Amino acid sequence: MTPSALPVQPGLPDLPRLGPLQRSAASRLAFQWRPASEAAAGPRPLLVLLHGAGGDETSLLPLAQRLPAHLHLVLVRAPRRMPRGGFFWYPVHFQDGDAEIDLQQVEAARVRLMRFIDELQRRLRFDARQLYLLGFSQGGALASTCALTSPETVRGFGMLSGRLLSHLEPRPGEDQRLARLCVFLGHGRQDPVLPIAHAERAAQVLRRCGAQVSFHPYEGGHELSRPMFDDMAAWVGRQCLPPAGSVQPQP
């Protein structure tokens, strides 16, 4: 579902200098990217931003505006086009208030995204210990799916107004690797599409598995907001400290 567009906010750093829209050779996903600043040598963390259904790679630009310059940043466009505009990762059908999801389509989307990230490793040589996936709604659900399926690869994920898919909901002690995950959950208290109970349940389940969870409820519905972006950017800054000896640009 498409959120209300947020304008670029004055007083923040300029929008990141993204390269032109391009398409990966292996996964055929379209994307834009901003390489990390060259203030210090060595591999840098990678953040991959995933929009929700009906959006595109520009939907999370207000979040990108807030993210530190010492990180590699990639904004990905979902591969499927919606009839009324925008793109989506996999089909979802709502019936009687419940979402019906084709798990084979979800798995295909996950495999395609992870193949794309493998390609980014060859291109960017990012720090493989610091891969973070951040997404809104369907993009957040896909980020969590990748993290829960490959916790040895994904260091953490951020999910805004999303949900854990029920078939992947972990049980305490089932996978010790989940204890290394860092998680940001942000959700509107009045969300009519995915009620906040989904986020509350996700926080409870992930904490029982040992994951480090930062849960933030907000006033609002199924939408993006400046407080969400500010809190998520601050969380990213705590997870991904600048390289030793680097000089960070001033806002």
C-alpha angles and dihedrals in degrees: 000000000000116000123215109275115251118212121231105275119237116233094039126100116282117275111280114267099250123192120238120286108276138169127236117240097221105039099022090225116150116229149156124218144191117205119222118268116267096234092118137016128245138062116316133207119268124223118193116196119207121193126212129253110296094024134091139211091292095058094089098043092114087059092046088053089062100045122104118264094229091072130083107240127199127182112198130201116219112244101235123076121220118224092237096043137284130061139267139201101221137350120274124185122195118212126169090347094306127109117234112206130186102227092201089059091049091051091049090053091048094050091048093051094047090049088053091051090052087055091050090055090059091047103040103023088217123181101278089204091063110052114144128183118201123185148162123229107318089011089054092049089052091048090053091046091055092046096048092046095045108025090153088063105033113062095191147338139213120213122191115191091341139121141224109250107244096232089060099044103130127224123222111270093010095108119014090195090073090073089075093059121110112204136190117194121186123174140164116246091219097044106150095186101049108013116224089249086082091061093043090052092048092051091050095047096045094047090052087056091054099255119147102244128189108191122191124181118197138192108257145059135268094327147103120254140183093248089054092051093044093051094045092049090050089050091051090050090055093049096044111043118189117265115269111273096015123136114221121213116249120242 
